[in-house]
């Protein structure tokens, strides 16, 4: 791993630059430049099933909040 000592006037780096991002480690507080992780192009069947369940739950919540009888139990 390459180590870089920054000048005192640069206190912190954060964010992304191209395919890389800057972050600070929790243990030692070192600045790390890492390549951004990429998602797979297609979700797995388990991911798709989870997303579908979440979509159904969000639709139910929206409908329940619109119904005055149900919304008094939710809030």
Phi, psi and omega in degrees: 000137178277137178246137182234133174258122183272154176296152184301333183282345174262101186277322184206146173242142175205161177104194183241157176213104184066234180267011182241156175222153179259141174210165180246134180288150182282320184290303187260347181074021180280147175279134182234135172254119185229157177282137182295135177289147179249140176283150172297152183295322181244135178289153176288167180295325178293319178296315181297319178296320178296315179298321179295318178297320180294320178298316178297318180295320179294320178295319178297316181297319179297316179293321181293322179290333178283338180271117183299326181292320181280326186292335179291337176276335183276329183259000000 
